[in-house]
Amino acid sequence: MKLTIGLGLLVAAALAAAPFTPQAEKSQVAKMTLRVGDTAPDFTLLSDQWKTVKLRSRLESPPVR
């Protein structure tokens, strides 16, 4: 019973504090639009092996066959 009350108070405190946390800035990606024929901007992603992969390095290597 004490555990339930403690968890309830913890959840209530977290919900009450939520409006005071600063809002994250909107992503710049959503503001960018590309059309057919536009040059893609260089970007970096993580591979399935947790290695960084850059678009520029993939464009410089030969296509995968």
SULPEJO-V763768 format. One line per field, one symbol per residue. ss: DSSP state (H for helix, E for strand, C for the rest). psi: psi as a letter, one per 20 degrees, with the letter a starting at -180 (. if undefined). burial: # if it has 24 or more other ideal C-beta (glycine too) atoms within 12 Angstrom, else .. A space follows every 50 residues. Layout:
ss = ???
psi = ???
burial = ???
//
This chain:
ss = CHHHHHHHHHHHHHHHHHCCCCCCCCCCHHHCCCCCCCCCCCCEEECCCC CEEEHHHHHHCCCCC
psi = ghgggghghggggghhigiiqqpqqqphhhipqqrpiqppqprprprijk qppqgghhhhqqqp.
burial = .................................................. ...............
//
